Amino acid sequence: MIPPDDPALVRILAADGSYAPTPAAEPYLEIVDALPDADLEQFYRDMANSRAFDRQATHLQRQGQLALWPPSFGQEAAQVGSARATRTQDHIFPSYREHVVCTIRGVDPVDIIRLMRGLTHSGWDAADPKNGNTRPYTLVLGAHTLHATGYGMGLVFDGRTATGEPERDEAVIVYYGDGASSQGDVHEAMVFAASYRVPQVFFLQNNQWAISVPVATQSRTPLHLRAAGYMPSILVDGNDVLASYAVTKRALDEARAGDGPRAIEAMTYRMGAHTTSDDPTKYRTSDEEQSWTLRDPLVRMRAFLQARGASDAFFADVDAEAQALADDVRTRTNALGTIPAESMFAHVYSDPHPLVAEQRAWLADYEASFEEGAS
Ligand SMILES: Cc1ncc(C[n+]2csc(CCOP(=O)(O)OP(=O)(O)O)c2C)c(N)n1
């Protein structure tokens, strides 16, 4: 079901792509109006690329190349808008569905694949500049909101924010879901973030479902009102990339300037399964899915750009780039191979430990017991 519009909702593009700001969007229009055509086109390009990557990764899982894939299908506008609103010096704390955010920040899509294939413990090195200050995925719901708040407190203590030089001030943004919003960790993070005026944006993607639990069961009040108990909280149409960009940009600017944390609830929809191990037809209706298909974020932005005169050649170029990206991901995934099983013992303790040594020896004996070796 599509939730009825809340008067607090910030939306700039209607579902048909027409420019139709809601009253709550008025304060954000100057941000959107200042965007050059190149940025608007980049937003669409990002969404098309990430959808192609996500679809490819889903296929690769079905073909046995990955253990699991949590699709970002449907959440592209919330992620592109918010990620494009960050600055280079900001710090990103994703959950596990933020493929769009991570790749925009510079993470190689195949590094996300390597994580989901079980080849690495965390996928990428957050300290490597090419990864754009993007921390590893956290599968423990809500735990990383505390990591982000702790990091942001460090920014305050170290004088790396609210210096009066916006080009230099740093902020953190943490992504989490409607289900995670019920975790105590999230609320504790909000208490500390508010108390210490942490330069942090809590970006909640309300995709309507926590696996098979609908958001109406998670909370009897709109989720943005939960966060409003701690800090200014904004409700945005997460399928509108322009609105997502504008509210996140302002929230990050205010956070960096020392005004304290901000919360954003981006109303969106998980158009795919929770993960490739899930079958959403068991708990939601096709009527519901179809009603959200009518709000597809890519279709909306495409219609907006077309009305502004974007050419067929532009869309053909975007499609070709997205296809090339998906092909490249497929080629490199198929070449990934495997890793020695004993690497699982490598990072358990920093010093040698007798129990780990015993288990490593047991595994080596077990593998040697196969005539042709374990495969
Ligand atoms: C602390 C914790 N409890 C339970 C789980 C199992 N679990 C994994 S995903 C999920 C639902 C999360 O829903 P939501 O926060 O809305 O995010 P979404 O997957 O929809 O993006 C649950 C319960 C977990 N990973 N961590």
The ligand as an SDF file (V2000), in Angstrom:
LIG
                    3D

 26 27  0  0  0  0  0  0  0  0999 V2000
   20.3840   -6.9850   15.5050 C   0  0  0  0  0  0  0  0  0  0  0  0
   19.7890   -7.7700   14.3730 C   0  0  0  0  0  0  0  0  0  0  0  0
   18.5960   -8.3790   14.5400 N   0  0  0  0  0  0  0  0  0  0  0  0
   18.0540   -9.1020   13.5310 C   0  0  0  0  0  0  0  0  0  0  0  0
   18.7110   -9.2390   12.3370 C   0  0  0  0  0  0  0  0  0  0  0  0
   18.0910  -10.0630   11.2090 C   0  0  0  0  0  0  0  0  0  0  0  0
   17.6520   -9.1920   10.1330 N   0  0  0  0  0  0  0  0  0  0  0  0
   18.3970   -8.9910    9.0390 C   0  0  0  0  0  0  0  0  0  0  0  0
   17.7200   -7.9010    7.9860 S   0  0  0  0  0  0  0  0  0  0  0  0
   16.3580   -7.6970    8.9660 C   0  0  0  0  0  0  0  0  0  0  0  0
   15.2710   -6.7260    8.5640 C   0  0  0  0  0  0  0  0  0  0  0  0
   15.8080   -5.3320    8.4200 C   0  0  0  0  0  0  0  0  0  0  0  0
   14.8280   -4.4580    7.9330 O   0  0  0  0  0  0  0  0  0  0  0  0
   15.1240   -2.9330    7.7190 P   0  0  0  0  0  0  0  0  0  0  0  0
   15.9000   -2.3650    8.8510 O   0  0  0  0  0  0  0  0  0  0  0  0
   13.8410   -2.2830    7.3910 O   0  0  0  0  0  0  0  0  0  0  0  0
   16.1130   -2.8730    6.4610 O   0  0  0  0  0  0  0  0  0  0  0  0
   15.9280   -3.4410    4.9840 P   0  0  0  0  0  0  0  0  0  0  0  0
   16.4790   -4.8410    4.9920 O   0  0  0  0  0  0  0  0  0  0  0  0
   14.4740   -3.3900    4.6430 O   0  0  0  0  0  0  0  0  0  0  0  0
   16.7590   -2.5720    4.1250 O   0  0  0  0  0  0  0  0  0  0  0  0
   16.4600   -8.4830   10.1090 C   0  0  0  0  0  0  0  0  0  0  0  0
   15.4390   -8.5610   11.1650 C   0  0  0  0  0  0  0  0  0  0  0  0
   19.9690   -8.5980   12.2070 C   0  0  0  0  0  0  0  0  0  0  0  0
   20.6830   -8.6580   11.0770 N   0  0  0  0  0  0  0  0  0  0  0  0
   20.4750   -7.8610   13.2240 N   0  0  0  0  0  0  0  0  0  0  0  0
  1  2  1  0
  2  3  1  0
  2 26  2  0
  3  4  2  0
  4  5  1  0
  5  6  1  0
  5 24  2  0
  6  7  1  0
  7  8  2  0
  7 22  1  0
  8  9  1  0
  9 10  1  0
 10 11  1  0
 10 22  2  0
 11 12  1  0
 12 13  1  0
 13 14  1  0
 14 15  2  0
 14 16  1  0
 14 17  1  0
 17 18  1  0
 18 19  2  0
 18 20  1  0
 18 21  1  0
 22 23  1  0
 24 25  1  0
 24 26  1  0
M  CHG  1   7   1
M  END
$$$$
